[in-house]
Amino acid sequence: MMSIAIRYSNDLPSAKDLVQDTFLIFFNKIDQFDENRGALGAWLRRILINKSFAQYRKNQKMIYAGDDSYEDRVSTDISALDTLEAEDILKLLNKLPQGCRMIFNLKVLEEYTHIEIGELLDITPSASRSQLTRAKKLLRD
């Protein structure tokens, strides 16, 4: 759960809060769990993802366009690609603008469709696709 929370949070304390809130929701609604509808881990993951989106909407931190400040911080050191570790990749993902990062996580890592992403974030599927394209370009750069 923590590895998922870190991908959707800006820092470790926020990720810890997200995991704690997820388990609070889980224990308060455990009577609603139906093992015939899916695995427990999948249900927890869904609660965590939904909770993270609720936090972002509440804080109005999701920005989907125009954040060019990232491009100023992009490294052009190609040799760094040879030594990338999982932690390094996570750091690169955390440098993405929040909107791009969340859509990248949902599409590439969680395998949501653009329609599902649009419904979660209240955006159009085409906006989701364009943010994914932007995220991939920023990561390549």
ZAZADREN-855919 format. One record per atom (N, C-alpha, C, CB): x, z, y; atom name. Coordinates in Angstrom, 2 decimals. Atoms other than C-alpha are relative to their C-alpha. Last residue first. Glycine has a CB too. Layout:
residues N
+---------+---------+---------+------+
!       X !       Z !       Y ! atom !
+---------+---------+---------+------+
!       X !       Z !       Y !   CA !
...
+---------+---------+---------+------+
//
This chain:
residues 141
+---------+---------+---------+------+
!       X !       Z !       Y ! atom !
+---------+---------+---------+------+
!   -0.94 !   -0.03 !   -1.13 !    N !
!   13.54 !  -21.93 !   14.42 !   CA !
!    0.89 !    1.23 !   -0.08 !    C !
!   -0.76 !    0.00 !    1.35 !   CB !
!   -1.04 !    1.02 !    0.24 !    N !
!   12.02 !  -22.10 !   10.94 !   CA !
!    1.03 !    0.04 !    1.09 !    C !
!   -0.62 !   -1.40 !   -0.10 !   CB !
!   -0.86 !   -0.49 !    1.07 !    N !
!   10.19 !  -18.80 !   11.51 !   CA !
!    1.12 !   -0.98 !   -0.32 !    C !
!   -0.83 !    0.28 !   -1.25 !   CB !
!   -0.81 !   -1.07 !   -0.54 !    N !
!    8.86 !  -19.99 !   14.85 !   CA !
!    0.95 !    0.58 !   -1.05 !    C !
!   -0.89 !    1.09 !    0.56 !   CB !
!   -0.99 !    0.60 !   -0.88 !    N !
!    7.69 !  -23.25 !   13.29 !   CA !
!    0.93 !    1.07 !    0.57 !    C !
!   -0.68 !   -0.79 !    1.13 !   CB !
!   -1.01 !    0.65 !    0.84 !    N !
!    5.98 !  -21.42 !   10.43 !   CA !
!    1.09 !   -0.63 !    0.85 !    C !
!   -0.65 !   -1.07 !   -0.88 !   CB !
!   -0.79 !   -1.04 !    0.66 !    N !
!    4.19 !  -19.11 !   12.86 !   CA !
!    1.11 !   -0.62 !   -0.84 !    C !
!   -0.90 !    0.88 !   -0.87 !   CB !
!   -0.89 !   -0.57 !   -1.02 !    N !
!    3.06 !  -22.07 !   15.01 !   CA !
!    0.90 !    1.06 !   -0.62 !    C !
!   -0.82 !    0.62 !    1.16 !   CB !
!   -1.01 !    1.01 !   -0.29 !    N !
!    1.64 !  -23.86 !   11.97 !   CA !
!    1.02 !    0.53 !    1.00 !    C !
!   -0.66 !   -1.28 !    0.55 !   CB !
!   -0.88 !    0.04 !    1.16 !    N !
!   -0.15 !  -20.69 !   10.94 !   CA !
!    1.12 !   -1.01 !    0.21 !    C !
!   -0.80 !   -0.35 !   -1.27 !   CB !
!   -0.86 !   -1.18 !   -0.08 !    N !
!   -1.52 !  -20.29 !   14.46 !   CA !
!    0.95 !    0.07 !   -1.18 !    C !
!   -0.85 !    1.27 !    0.08 !   CB !
!   -0.99 !    0.24 !   -1.04 !    N !
!   -2.80 !  -23.89 !   14.38 !   CA !
!    0.94 !    1.20 !    0.16 !    C !
!   -0.69 !   -0.30 !    1.34 !   CB !
!   -0.98 !    0.99 !    0.44 !    N !
!   -4.48 !  -23.36 !   11.03 !   CA !
!    1.08 !   -0.21 !    1.05 !    C !
!   -0.69 !   -1.34 !   -0.32 !   CB !
!   -0.83 !   -0.63 !    1.04 !    N !
!   -6.19 !  -20.17 !   12.17 !   CA !
!    1.09 !   -0.96 !   -0.46 !    C !
!   -0.87 !    0.44 !   -1.19 !   CB !
!   -0.89 !   -0.90 !   -0.73 !    N !
!   -7.41 !  -21.87 !   15.33 !   CA !
!    0.93 !    0.72 !   -0.97 !    C !
!   -0.82 !    1.03 !    0.83 !   CB !
!   -1.05 !    0.83 !   -0.60 !    N !
!   -8.77 !  -24.67 !   13.12 !   CA !
!    0.96 !    0.84 !    0.84 !    C !
!   -0.62 !   -1.10 !    0.87 !   CB !
!   -1.02 !    0.35 !    1.00 !    N !
!  -10.62 !  -22.12 !   10.99 !   CA !
!    1.12 !   -0.86 !    0.59 !    C !
!   -0.65 !   -0.73 !   -1.17 !   CB !
!    0.35 !    1.17 !    0.79 !    N !
!  -12.35 !  -20.86 !   14.14 !   CA !
!    1.08 !   -0.25 !   -1.06 !    C !
!   -0.16 !   -1.25 !    0.92 !   CB !
!   -0.57 !    1.21 !   -0.58 !    N !
!  -11.81 !  -17.31 !   15.34 !   CA !
!   -0.43 !   -1.17 !   -0.87 !    C !
!    1.56 !    0.09 !    0.11 !   CB !
!    0.96 !    0.58 !   -0.94 !    N !
!  -13.66 !  -14.05 !   14.71 !   CA !
!    0.62 !   -1.15 !    0.80 !    C !
!   -0.52 !    1.08 !    0.95 !   CB !
!   -0.55 !   -0.13 !   -1.35 !    N !
!  -10.64 !  -12.42 !   13.08 !   CA !
!   -0.92 !   -0.54 !    1.09 !    C !
!    1.32 !   -0.70 !    0.08 !   CB !
!   -0.60 !   -1.31 !   -0.23 !    N !
!  -12.15 !  -11.72 !    9.68 !   CA !
!    0.39 !    0.20 !    1.46 !    C !
!    1.23 !    0.18 !   -0.88 !   CB !
!    1.07 !   -1.00 !    0.02 !    N !
!  -14.45 !  -14.76 !    9.72 !   CA !
!    0.55 !    1.39 !    0.29 !    C !
!   -0.71 !   -0.01 !   -1.35 !   CB !
!    0.83 !    0.17 !   -1.19 !    N !
!  -11.65 !  -17.09 !   10.80 !   CA !
!   -1.11 !    1.03 !    0.08 !    C !
!   -0.59 !   -1.38 !    0.01 !   CB !
!   -0.78 !   -0.53 !   -1.12 !    N !
!   -9.36 !  -15.67 !    8.13 !   CA !
!   -0.82 !   -0.10 !    1.28 !    C !
!    1.34 !   -0.76 !    0.16 !   CB !
!    0.04 !   -1.46 !    0.11 !    N !
!  -12.02 !  -16.30 !    5.50 !   CA !
!    0.75 !    0.66 !    1.15 !    C !
!    0.60 !    0.45 !   -1.35 !   CB !
!    1.39 !   -0.40 !   -0.29 !    N !
!  -12.45 !  -19.91 !    6.69 !   CA !
!   -0.12 !    1.52 !   -0.05 !    C !
!   -0.99 !   -0.66 !   -1.00 !   CB !
!    0.14 !   -0.01 !   -1.45 !    N !
!   -8.68 !  -20.39 !    6.81 !   CA !
!   -1.42 !    0.39 !    0.41 !    C !
!    0.36 !   -1.38 !    0.58 !   CB !
!    0.24 !    1.35 !   -0.52 !    N !
!   -8.55 !  -19.35 !    3.17 !   CA !
!   -0.10 !    0.10 !    1.51 !    C !
!   -1.28 !   -0.64 !   -0.62 !   CB !
!    1.34 !    0.19 !   -0.55 !    N !
!   -6.96 !  -16.05 !    2.16 !   CA !
!   -0.13 !   -1.46 !    0.42 !    C !
!   -0.26 !    0.96 !    1.22 !   CB !
!    0.69 !    1.19 !    0.51 !    N !
!   -3.85 !  -16.17 !   -0.03 !   CA !
!   -1.47 !   -0.10 !    0.41 !    C !
!    0.09 !   -0.03 !   -1.50 !   CB !
!    1.24 !   -0.50 !    0.59 !    N !
!   -2.63 !  -12.61 !    0.74 !   CA !
!   -0.87 !   -1.12 !   -0.57 !    C !
!   -0.78 !    0.78 !    1.03 !   CB !
!   -0.26 !   -1.12 !    0.90 !    N !
!    1.00 !  -13.63 !    1.33 !   CA !
!   -1.26 !    0.50 !   -0.70 !    C !
!    0.63 !    1.13 !    0.77 !   CB !
!   -1.12 !    0.22 !    0.91 !    N !
!    0.71 !  -17.12 !    2.81 !   CA !
!    0.14 !    1.14 !   -1.02 !    C !
!    1.29 !   -0.15 !    0.79 !   CB !
!    0.01 !    1.29 !    0.67 !    N !
!   -2.71 !  -17.11 !    4.44 !   CA !
!    1.07 !   -0.11 !   -1.08 !    C !
!    0.18 !   -1.11 !    1.01 !   CB !
!    1.25 !    0.24 !    0.72 !    N !
!   -3.25 !  -13.48 !    5.36 !   CA !
!    0.04 !   -1.28 !   -0.82 !    C !
!   -1.16 !   -0.06 !    0.96 !   CB !
!    0.16 !   -0.96 !    1.09 !    N !
!    0.35 !  -12.71 !    6.22 !   CA !
!   -1.24 !   -0.30 !   -0.83 !    C !
!   -0.07 !    1.43 !    0.55 !   CB !
!   -1.00 !    0.34 !    1.01 !    N !
!    0.76 !  -15.89 !    8.28 !   CA !
!   -0.13 !    0.93 !   -1.21 !    C !
!    1.43 !    0.10 !    0.60 !   CB !
!    0.50 !    1.18 !    0.69 !    N !
!   -2.51 !  -15.16 !   10.08 !   CA !
!    0.98 !   -0.45 !   -1.07 !    C !
!   -0.26 !   -1.14 !    1.00 !   CB !
!    1.14 !   -0.39 !    0.83 !    N !
!   -1.37 !  -11.65 !   10.90 !   CA !
!   -0.55 !   -1.19 !   -0.77 !    C !
!   -1.10 !    0.61 !    0.86 !   CB !
!   -0.43 !   -0.81 !    1.13 !    N !
!    2.05 !  -12.77 !   12.05 !   CA !
!   -1.17 !    0.35 !   -0.92 !    C !
!    0.68 !    1.28 !    0.49 !   CB !
!   -0.69 !    0.86 !    0.98 !    N !
!    0.75 !  -15.57 !   14.24 !   CA !
!    0.36 !    0.79 !   -1.25 !    C !
!    1.27 !   -0.60 !    0.61 !   CB !
!    0.98 !    0.92 !    0.55 !    N !
!   -1.71 !  -13.29 !   16.00 !   CA !
!    0.60 !   -0.89 !   -1.06 !    C !
!   -0.60 !   -0.85 !    1.10 !   CB !
!    0.93 !   -0.64 !    0.94 !    N !
!    0.85 !  -10.54 !   16.38 !   CA !
!   -1.00 !   -0.95 !   -0.62 !    C !
!   -0.73 !    1.10 !    0.70 !   CB !
!    1.14 !   -0.53 !   -0.75 !    N !
!    3.57 !  -12.71 !   17.93 !   CA !
!   -1.05 !    0.49 !   -0.98 !    C !
!   -0.59 !   -1.08 !    0.96 !   CB !
!    1.03 !    0.99 !   -0.35 !    N !
!    6.38 !  -13.10 !   15.41 !   CA !
!   -1.05 !    0.64 !    0.90 !    C !
!   -0.67 !   -0.57 !   -1.28 !   CB !
!   -0.30 !    0.57 !   -1.32 !    N !
!    9.23 !  -10.60 !   15.58 !   CA !
!   -1.02 !   -1.05 !    0.42 !    C !
!    1.39 !   -0.61 !   -0.01 !   CB !
!    0.43 !   -0.94 !   -1.04 !    N !
!    7.73 !   -8.56 !   12.72 !   CA !
!    0.31 !   -0.49 !    1.41 !    C !
!    0.67 !    1.34 !   -0.22 !   CB !
!    1.46 !    0.05 !   -0.10 !    N !
!    8.04 !  -11.58 !   10.43 !   CA !
!   -0.50 !    0.92 !    1.11 !    C !
!   -0.65 !    0.40 !   -1.34 !   CB !
!    0.36 !    1.27 !   -0.64 !    N !
!   11.75 !  -11.80 !   11.18 !   CA !
!   -1.51 !   -0.12 !    0.17 !    C !
!    0.53 !   -1.18 !   -0.83 !   CB !
!   -0.35 !   -0.13 !   -1.41 !    N !
!   12.20 !   -8.09 !   10.40 !   CA !
!   -0.35 !   -1.28 !    0.76 !    C !
!    1.49 !    0.32 !    0.17 !   CB !
!    1.02 !   -0.84 !   -0.61 !    N !
!   10.32 !   -8.55 !    7.12 !   CA !
!    0.26 !    0.17 !    1.50 !    C !
!   -0.04 !    1.37 !   -0.68 !   CB !
!    1.18 !    0.85 !   -0.13 !    N !
!   12.64 !  -11.43 !    6.23 !   CA !
!   -1.13 !    0.78 !    0.67 !    C !
!   -0.46 !   -0.53 !   -1.37 !   CB !
!   -0.26 !    0.93 !   -1.10 !    N !
!   15.65 !   -9.24 !    6.94 !   CA !
!   -1.22 !   -0.89 !    0.24 !    C !
!    1.24 !   -0.86 !   -0.30 !   CB !
!    0.10 !   -0.77 !   -1.24 !    N !
!   14.27 !   -6.47 !    4.73 !   CA !
!    0.20 !   -0.90 !    1.22 !    C !
!    1.02 !    1.14 !    0.00 !   CB !
!    1.42 !   -0.25 !   -0.25 !    N !
!   13.69 !   -8.95 !    1.90 !   CA !
!   -0.19 !    0.75 !    1.31 !    C !
!   -0.62 !    0.79 !   -1.15 !   CB !
!    0.56 !   -0.92 !    0.98 !    N !
!   17.33 !  -10.05 !    2.15 !   CA !
!   -1.48 !    0.20 !    0.36 !    C !
!    0.78 !    1.38 !   -0.04 !   CB !
!    1.28 !   -0.64 !   -0.27 !    N !
!   18.78 !  -13.00 !    4.02 !   CA !
!   -0.46 !    0.85 !   -1.18 !    C !
!   -1.06 !   -1.05 !    0.33 !   CB !
!   -0.05 !   -1.41 !    0.36 !    N !
!   22.46 !  -13.66 !    3.37 !   CA !
!   -1.31 !    0.74 !    0.25 !    C !
!    1.10 !    0.68 !    0.76 !   CB !
!   -0.62 !   -0.22 !    1.30 !    N !
!   22.61 !  -17.45 !    3.26 !   CA !
!   -0.09 !    1.46 !   -0.46 !    C !
!    1.44 !   -0.42 !    0.05 !   CB !
!    0.95 !    0.33 !    1.07 !    N !
!   20.12 !  -17.88 !    6.09 !   CA !
!    0.56 !    0.30 !   -1.38 !    C !
!   -0.40 !   -1.46 !    0.09 !   CB !
!    0.77 !   -1.19 !    0.31 !    N !
!   22.49 !  -16.05 !    8.46 !   CA !
!   -0.99 !   -0.26 !   -1.13 !    C !
!   -0.75 !    0.49 !    1.25 !   CB !
!   -0.65 !   -0.71 !    1.09 !    N !
!   24.84 !  -19.03 !    8.30 !   CA !
!   -0.76 !    1.27 !   -0.39 !    C !
!    1.42 !    0.35 !    0.38 !   CB !
!    0.46 !    0.52 !    1.28 !    N !
!   22.37 !  -21.03 !   10.41 !   CA !
!    0.62 !    0.77 !   -1.16 !    C !
!    0.34 !   -1.49 !   -0.12 !   CB !
!   -1.06 !   -0.20 !    0.98 !    N !
!   22.99 !  -18.91 !   13.52 !   CA !
!   -0.50 !   -0.40 !   -1.39 !    C !
!    0.49 !    1.46 !    0.01 !   CB !
!   -0.34 !    1.34 !    0.48 !    N !
!   20.51 !  -20.36 !   16.03 !   CA !
!    1.11 !    0.06 !   -1.04 !    C !
!    0.41 !   -0.90 !    1.16 !   CB !
!   -1.41 !    0.21 !    0.29 !    N !
!   18.84 !  -17.02 !   16.58 !   CA !
!    0.22 !   -1.42 !   -0.49 !    C !
!    0.51 !    1.02 !   -1.04 !   CB !
!   -0.27 !    0.69 !    1.26 !    N !
!   15.43 !  -16.90 !   18.20 !   CA !
!    1.49 !   -0.24 !   -0.15 !    C !
!   -0.77 !   -1.33 !   -0.07 !   CB !
!   -0.75 !   -0.88 !    0.89 !    N !
!   15.08 !  -14.30 !   20.96 !   CA !
!    0.40 !   -0.66 !   -1.29 !    C !
!   -0.81 !    1.22 !   -0.29 !   CB !
!   -1.26 !   -0.38 !   -0.64 !    N !
!   14.06 !  -16.64 !   23.79 !   CA !
!    0.87 !    0.84 !   -0.92 !    C !
!   -0.28 !    0.77 !    1.28 !   CB !
!   -0.92 !    1.12 !    0.07 !    N !
!   11.45 !  -18.26 !   21.56 !   CA !
!    1.34 !    0.31 !    0.65 !    C !
!   -0.62 !   -1.22 !    0.64 !   CB !
!   -0.66 !    0.03 !    1.31 !    N !
!    9.74 !  -14.92 !   21.08 !   CA !
!    1.07 !   -1.09 !   -0.04 !    C !
!   -1.02 !   -0.24 !   -1.12 !   CB !
!   -1.13 !   -0.92 !   -0.04 !    N !
!    8.98 !  -14.60 !   24.81 !   CA !
!    0.76 !    0.02 !   -1.33 !    C !
!   -0.48 !    1.40 !    0.34 !   CB !
!   -1.26 !    0.73 !    0.15 !    N !
!    6.87 !  -17.76 !   24.60 !   CA !
!    1.21 !    0.93 !   -0.01 !    C !
!    0.15 !   -1.01 !    1.12 !   CB !
!   -1.08 !   -0.97 !   -0.06 !    N !
!    3.64 !  -15.88 !   23.96 !   CA !
!    1.32 !   -0.70 !   -0.28 !    C !
!   -0.24 !    1.16 !   -1.02 !   CB !
!   -0.84 !   -0.07 !   -1.17 !    N !
!    1.18 !  -18.64 !   24.88 !   CA !
!    1.13 !    1.01 !    0.03 !    C !
!   -0.81 !    0.24 !    1.10 !   CB !
!   -0.57 !    1.17 !   -0.66 !    N !
!   -1.63 !  -18.25 !   22.43 !   CA !
!    1.02 !    0.42 !    1.05 !    C !
!   -1.10 !   -0.86 !    0.64 !   CB !
!   -0.13 !    1.20 !    0.81 !    N !
!   -3.22 !  -16.06 !   19.83 !   CA !
!    0.69 !   -1.16 !    0.70 !    C !
!   -1.35 !   -0.43 !   -0.45 !   CB !
!   -0.20 !    1.08 !   -0.95 !    N !
!   -2.84 !  -12.56 !   21.21 !   CA !
!    0.28 !   -1.26 !   -0.80 !    C !
!    1.16 !    0.30 !    1.02 !   CB !
!   -0.23 !    1.29 !    0.63 !    N !
!   -4.19 !   -9.72 !   19.12 !   CA !
!    0.04 !   -1.09 !    1.06 !    C !
!   -1.10 !   -0.31 !   -1.04 !   CB !
!   -1.40 !    0.39 !   -0.01 !    N !
!   -3.65 !   -6.41 !   20.87 !   CA !
!    0.24 !   -1.38 !   -0.57 !    C !
!    0.82 !    0.99 !   -0.76 !   CB !
!   -0.07 !    1.32 !   -0.64 !    N !
!   -7.25 !   -5.70 !   21.83 !   CA !
!    1.44 !   -0.47 !    0.13 !    C !
!   -0.66 !    0.04 !    1.39 !   CB !
!   -1.07 !   -0.07 !   -1.01 !    N !
!   -6.75 !   -2.06 !   20.80 !   CA !
!    0.16 !   -1.28 !    0.79 !    C !
!    1.30 !    0.34 !   -0.66 !   CB !
!    0.25 !   -1.16 !   -0.84 !    N !
!  -10.08 !   -1.95 !   18.97 !   CA !
!    1.02 !    0.07 !    1.14 !    C !
!    0.05 !    1.28 !   -0.83 !   CB !
!    1.14 !    0.35 !   -0.87 !    N !
!   -9.64 !   -5.48 !   17.64 !   CA !
!   -0.28 !    1.13 !    0.97 !    C !
!   -1.26 !   -0.31 !   -0.84 !   CB !
!   -0.44 !    1.01 !   -0.96 !    N !
!   -6.18 !   -4.58 !   16.38 !   CA !
!   -1.12 !   -0.40 !    0.94 !    C !
!    0.54 !   -1.22 !   -0.72 !   CB !
!   -0.90 !   -0.60 !   -0.99 !    N !
!   -7.40 !   -1.36 !   14.78 !   CA !
!    0.42 !   -1.01 !    1.06 !    C !
!    1.25 !    0.57 !   -0.69 !   CB !
!    0.85 !   -0.83 !   -0.87 !    N !
!  -10.36 !   -3.08 !   13.09 !   CA !
!    0.86 !    0.66 !    1.08 !    C !
!   -0.75 !    1.09 !   -0.83 !   CB !
!    0.66 !    0.89 !   -0.96 !    N !
!   -7.98 !   -5.71 !   11.77 !   CA !
!   -0.89 !    0.77 !    0.96 !    C !
!   -0.82 !   -1.06 !   -0.73 !   CB !
!   -1.01 !    0.49 !   -0.94 !    N !
!   -5.77 !   -3.04 !   10.20 !   CA !
!   -0.61 !   -0.94 !    1.03 !    C !
!    1.13 !   -0.72 !   -0.75 !   CB !
!   -0.33 !   -1.08 !   -0.94 !    N !
!   -8.80 !   -1.31 !    8.69 !   CA !
!    1.04 !   -0.47 !    1.02 !    C !
!    0.52 !    1.24 !   -0.75 !   CB !
!    1.12 !   -0.12 !   -0.93 !    N !
!   -9.98 !   -4.56 !    7.09 !   CA !
!    0.26 !    1.07 !    1.07 !    C !
!   -1.29 !    0.33 !   -0.76 !   CB !
!   -0.02 !    1.18 !   -0.85 !    N !
!   -6.54 !   -5.11 !    5.58 !   CA !
!   -1.13 !    0.06 !    1.03 !    C !
!   -0.11 !   -1.28 !   -0.85 !   CB !
!   -1.15 !   -0.06 !   -0.89 !    N !
!   -6.34 !   -1.56 !    4.27 !   CA !
!    0.02 !   -1.19 !    0.97 !    C !
!    1.29 !    0.03 !   -0.82 !   CB !
!    0.27 !   -1.05 !   -1.00 !    N !
!   -9.87 !   -1.62 !    2.84 !   CA !
!    1.13 !    0.04 !    1.01 !    C !
!   -0.16 !    1.39 !   -0.69 !   CB !
!    1.01 !    0.53 !   -0.91 !    N !
!   -9.14 !   -4.96 !    1.14 !   CA !
!   -0.35 !    1.02 !    1.09 !    C !
!   -1.27 !   -0.40 !   -0.78 !   CB !
!   -0.66 !    1.01 !   -0.84 !    N !
!   -5.92 !   -3.63 !   -0.38 !   CA !
!   -0.99 !   -0.53 !    1.04 !    C !
!    0.56 !   -1.16 !   -0.86 !   CB !
!   -0.84 !   -0.72 !   -0.97 !    N !
!   -7.75 !   -0.54 !   -1.67 !   CA !
!    0.66 !   -0.97 !    0.97 !    C !
!    1.07 !    0.84 !   -0.73 !   CB !
!    0.92 !   -0.64 !   -0.92 !    N !
!  -10.40 !   -2.75 !   -3.31 !   CA !
!    0.77 !    0.76 !    1.08 !    C !
!   -0.95 !    0.95 !   -0.76 !   CB !
!    0.53 !    1.04 !   -0.88 !    N !
!   -7.74 !   -4.97 !   -4.86 !   CA !
!   -0.94 !    0.59 !    1.03 !    C !
!   -0.71 !   -1.09 !   -0.81 !   CB !
!   -1.06 !    0.40 !   -0.93 !    N !
!   -5.95 !   -1.94 !   -6.25 !   CA !
!   -0.47 !   -1.06 !    0.99 !    C !
!    1.21 !   -0.52 !   -0.76 !   CB !
!   -0.14 !   -1.03 !   -1.01 !    N !
!   -9.18 !   -0.60 !   -7.78 !   CA !
!    1.05 !   -0.38 !    1.05 !    C !
!    0.38 !    1.33 !   -0.66 !   CB !
!   -0.95 !   -1.07 !    0.30 !    N !
!   -9.80 !   -3.81 !   -9.65 !   CA !
!    0.10 !    0.96 !    1.18 !    C !
!    1.39 !   -0.59 !   -0.32 !   CB !
!   -1.41 !    0.24 !   -0.28 !    N !
!  -12.89 !   -5.90 !   -9.17 !   CA !
!    0.85 !    1.21 !   -0.31 !    C !
!    0.19 !   -0.40 !    1.44 !   CB !
!   -0.16 !    0.97 !   -1.10 !    N !
!  -16.68 !   -6.18 !   -9.24 !   CA !
!    1.46 !   -0.27 !    0.32 !    C !
!   -0.70 !    0.50 !    1.24 !   CB !
!    0.44 !    1.31 !    0.47 !    N !
!  -17.18 !   -4.53 !  -12.66 !   CA !
!    0.19 !   -1.09 !    1.06 !    C !
!   -1.46 !    0.06 !   -0.42 !   CB !
!   -1.11 !    0.64 !    0.71 !    N !
!  -15.07 !   -1.56 !  -11.53 !   CA !
!   -0.38 !   -1.36 !   -0.56 !    C !
!    0.47 !    0.90 !   -1.13 !   CB !
!    0.58 !    0.55 !    1.22 !    N !
!  -17.75 !   -0.68 !   -8.97 !   CA !
!    1.11 !   -0.78 !   -0.72 !    C !
!   -1.24 !   -0.92 !    0.31 !   CB !
!   -0.88 !    0.87 !    0.78 !    N !
!  -16.52 !    1.58 !   -6.17 !   CA !
!   -0.68 !   -0.41 !   -1.30 !    C !
!    1.34 !    0.70 !   -0.29 !   CB !
!    0.43 !    1.38 !   -0.13 !    N !
!  -19.34 !    2.92 !   -4.00 !   CA !
!    0.85 !   -0.97 !   -0.82 !    C !
!    0.04 !   -0.41 !    1.45 !   CB !
!    1.23 !    0.17 !    0.79 !    N !
!  -18.85 !    6.53 !   -5.16 !   CA !
!   -0.53 !   -1.43 !    0.07 !    C !
!   -1.07 !    0.97 !    0.49 !   CB !
!   -0.36 !    0.24 !    1.40 !    N !
!  -15.26 !    6.32 !   -3.88 !   CA !
!   -1.23 !   -0.21 !   -0.87 !    C !
!    0.81 !    1.17 !   -0.53 !   CB !
!    0.90 !    1.00 !    0.56 !    N !
!  -16.55 !    5.93 !   -0.33 !   CA !
!    0.26 !   -0.29 !   -1.48 !    C !
!    0.12 !   -1.28 !    0.78 !   CB !
!    1.36 !   -0.19 !   -0.52 !    N !
!  -15.10 !    9.02 !    1.35 !   CA !
!   -1.01 !   -0.95 !   -0.64 !    C !
!   -0.01 !   -0.17 !    1.50 !   CB !
!    0.55 !   -1.22 !    0.58 !    N !
!  -12.03 !    8.92 !   -0.89 !   CA !
!   -1.41 !    0.30 !    0.49 !    C !
!    0.91 !    1.18 !    0.31 !   CB !
!    0.14 !    0.12 !    1.45 !    N !
!  -11.33 !    5.27 !   -0.06 !   CA !
!   -0.66 !    1.24 !   -0.59 !    C !
!    1.37 !   -0.23 !   -0.65 !   CB !
!    1.18 !    0.84 !    0.23 !    N !
!  -11.95 !    5.71 !    3.66 !   CA !
!   -0.29 !   -0.11 !   -1.49 !    C !
!    0.19 !   -1.41 !    0.62 !   CB !
!    1.15 !   -0.79 !   -0.45 !    N !
!   -9.47 !    8.58 !    3.74 !   CA !
!   -1.31 !   -0.77 !   -0.23 !    C !
!    0.15 !    0.38 !    1.49 !   CB !
!    0.33 !   -0.94 !    1.07 !    N !
!   -7.06 !    6.52 !    1.62 !   CA !
!   -1.15 !    0.93 !    0.40 !    C !
!    1.23 !    0.83 !   -0.37 !   CB !
!    0.53 !    0.74 !    1.15 !    N !
!   -7.17 !    3.66 !    4.10 !   CA !
!   -0.42 !    0.95 !   -1.11 !    C !
!    1.03 !   -1.00 !   -0.51 !   CB !
!    1.40 !    0.33 !   -0.31 !    N !
!   -6.75 !    6.00 !    7.07 !   CA !
!   -0.66 !   -0.73 !   -1.16 !    C !
!   -0.07 !   -0.85 !    1.27 !   CB !
!    0.76 !   -1.25 !    0.05 !    N !
!   -3.57 !    7.39 !    5.46 !   CA !
!   -1.48 !   -0.26 !    0.28 !    C !
!    0.56 !    1.02 !    1.03 !   CB !
!    0.14 !   -0.37 !    1.41 !    N !
!   -2.24 !    3.90 !    4.78 !   CA !
!   -0.83 !    1.28 !   -0.13 !    C !
!    1.39 !    0.20 !   -0.65 !   CB !
!    0.89 !    0.98 !    0.62 !    N !
!   -2.91 !    2.84 !    8.38 !   CA !
!   -0.24 !    0.33 !   -1.48 !    C !
!    0.57 !   -1.41 !    0.14 !   CB !
!    1.36 !   -0.33 !   -0.43 !    N !
!   -1.34 !    5.99 !    9.77 !   CA !
!   -1.02 !   -0.91 !   -0.67 !    C !
!   -0.13 !   -0.10 !    1.51 !   CB !
!    0.37 !   -1.24 !    0.70 !    N !
!    1.79 !    5.34 !    7.71 !   CA !
!   -1.42 !    0.42 !    0.35 !    C !
!    0.99 !    1.12 !    0.34 !   CB !
!    0.26 !    0.37 !    1.39 !    N !
!    1.92 !    1.75 !    8.98 !   CA !
!   -0.42 !    1.23 !   -0.81 !    C !
!    1.25 !   -0.65 !   -0.64 !   CB !
!    1.30 !    0.69 !    0.03 !    N !
!    1.57 !    2.94 !   12.57 !   CA !
!   -0.38 !   -0.38 !   -1.42 !    C !
!    0.02 !   -1.25 !    0.90 !   CB !
!    1.08 !   -0.99 !   -0.19 !    N !
!    4.42 !    5.42 !   12.05 !   CA !
!   -1.40 !   -0.62 !   -0.03 !    C !
!    0.21 !    0.73 !    1.32 !   CB !
!    0.22 !   -0.83 !    1.18 !    N !
!    6.57 !    2.64 !   10.51 !   CA !
!   -1.07 !    1.07 !    0.22 !    C !
!    1.30 !    0.65 !   -0.40 !   CB !
!   -1.05 !   -0.97 !    0.28 !    N !
!    6.24 !    0.16 !   13.36 !   CA !
!   -0.39 !    0.87 !   -1.18 !    C !
!    0.28 !    0.86 !    1.25 !   CB !
!   -1.17 !    0.25 !   -0.85 !    N !
!    4.34 !   -2.90 !   14.54 !   CA !
!    1.16 !    0.93 !   -0.32 !    C !
!   -0.37 !    0.13 !    1.45 !   CB !
!   -0.24 !   -0.98 !   -1.06 !    N !
!    1.84 !   -2.87 !   11.73 !   CA !
!    1.25 !   -0.36 !    0.78 !    C !
!    0.13 !    1.42 !   -0.58 !   CB !
!    1.05 !    0.11 !   -1.01 !    N !
!    0.37 !   -5.62 !    9.53 !   CA !
!    0.20 !    0.95 !    1.17 !    C !
!   -1.33 !    0.25 !   -0.64 !   CB !
!    0.15 !    1.40 !   -0.44 !    N !
!    3.41 !   -6.27 !    7.33 !   CA !
!   -1.02 !   -0.14 !    1.12 !    C !
!   -0.40 !   -0.88 !   -1.17 !   CB !
!   -1.15 !    0.33 !   -0.86 !    N !
!    4.19 !   -2.54 !    7.20 !   CA !
!   -0.13 !   -1.43 !    0.53 !    C !
!    1.32 !    0.17 !   -0.77 !   CB !
!    0.21 !   -0.60 !   -1.32 !    N !
!    0.69 !   -1.83 !    5.88 !   CA !
!    1.13 !   -0.36 !    0.96 !    C !
!   -0.13 !    1.51 !   -0.11 !   CB !
!    1.02 !    0.81 !   -0.69 !    N !
!    1.17 !   -4.26 !    2.98 !   CA !
!   -0.19 !    0.51 !    1.42 !    C !
!   -1.34 !    0.04 !   -0.78 !   CB !
!   -0.61 !    1.30 !   -0.28 !    N !
!    4.44 !   -2.60 !    1.95 !   CA !
!   -0.99 !   -0.93 !    0.70 !    C !
!    0.51 !   -0.65 !   -1.31 !   CB !
!   -0.88 !   -0.09 !   -1.17 !    N !
!    2.85 !    0.82 !    2.34 !   CA !
!    0.62 !   -1.35 !    0.33 !    C !
!    1.10 !    1.03 !   -0.25 !   CB !
!    0.82 !    0.00 !   -1.18 !    N !
!    0.00 !    0.00 !    0.00 !   CA !
!    0.88 !    0.00 !    1.26 !    C !
!   -0.94 !    1.21 !   -0.01 !   CB !
+---------+---------+---------+------+
//
